[in-house]
Amino acid sequence: MSLVDRHIAFLESLRGAGMPVSLAEDLDALRALRALDWDDRATVRAGYAATLVKKQSQRPTFDALFDVYFPRMVGDGAAARSEEPGPDDQAGETGAVRDNAEALAAFRDQVVEALTEGDEQARIELAAEMVARFGSMPGRGPGLSSWSAYTALQRVAPADLVDRIVQALLAQGRDEADATRAAGHRIGAFTSLVEADARRRIAEEKGPEHVASVAVRPAIDRLDFTATRKADLEEMRHEIYPLARRLATRLTQEHHARRRGPLDFRRTVRASMSTGGVPMVTHHRPKRPHRTELVVLCDVSGSVANFAQFTLLLVYALRDQFEKVRAFTFIDHVHEVTSHFKPGADPGEVMAGLAASTAHAALWGRTNYGRALAKFEENHADALGPKSSLLILGDARSNYSDLQLDVLKRLAGSARHAWWLNPEHRRHWDTGDSAATRYGEVVPMVECRNLTQLGEFVHDIL
């Protein structure tokens, strides 16, 4: 692969991961790289990042793909081993690889020393050595990689070294809380280096496109709600309010652009008399302001709970765009959560309150859409009216229970508009106990798997 081909493939992978890289930015990157020295990898990374990365949330995806397409070394690099294997050694494809109890203990000591001293270069070299020595899996079947970060991490178990690192940091004069935080952070960073080195080796073996398509997580605003980890949830929570501000600004601009009401034909004709009947200036009736009353009904069971919480947070961050908002959660019973969204409330507290309220949304703990819809009609039918819009959030998986389609028809019929957001990929609809199509015949169902799709939907309904 030539340098130009690698550049083009790198940018295509960024686009595939959800980063909006335009042709103009592509050319900007080339111009920047012409002015930089290619013998310094950090400089090349900074040049690409300055021209291609638009916000901080995209940086982890950018860094992961940069490491795949522009690796810091090839194979084992300068640290390649050439010793002859001993009786207890395992030979890998790149040379003799020592892996016995004594060698493992010595390597763990090296890891503790490097993480204690904070030597970045030593950590990078140890991560590469760790994959080479303990993550090599030669002779695997077709389609399987010869390298595994999981195997290396299981063998060395760096997470079990936290106490040793904490004790070493305490000996340097740090207090216990600071030492514990630093140790946890350094172990996490070292684990990321090991995973990155395994991806680099797999990219050499199978091509960078393979790794980019299966091993690199997309940007946070393109990450599926159902595939989020704890760290992702915190990052997504920080993205909600900037997303709300961008949407609010965009909506205000569009409302100003459309502030003229319908054509006032009579006034326009009268004004045209002064120009011989030619309507040089059109006159319009005043536009009546209209804001929707929004009613949100959310499934908070299992993996869709994160999706419901982030959607509620975004809706309430945009509450000024609505005349009134009411929110309800359910699993097999309905519980109103409107009180959790007070003006100025901390997002973290709101999320905690929503999580705690999940217990009130279940009687038996099994998702039952039909029962929840019937209970909503029985207890909260007054929430819907000719000025309200109904928004249902959930995967439409009802454990093969009665769907109560007639109840949903009545609820949708009593509202001005009705939508259903489904966090599952469309290809999973109607599999297993999913009733997506049957519910979608009553209320339009929209795929909404990430923050980008959520923002686009909220913009469209406003």
PyMOL commands that set and color helices and strands:
alter all, ss='L'
color gray80, all
select helices_A, chain A and resi 3-16+23-34+41-52+56-69+77-79+101-117+120-134+149-156+158-171+176-206+208-214+220-222+225-227+230-257+265-275+304-317+319-321+338-340+347-361+369-383+405-414+426-428+436-440+451-461
alter helices_A, ss='H'
color red, helices_A
select strands_A, chain A and resi 90-92+95-97+293-299+324-330+334-336+388-393+417-422+445-447
alter strands_A, ss='S'
color yellow, strands_A
deselect
rebuild
show_as cartoon
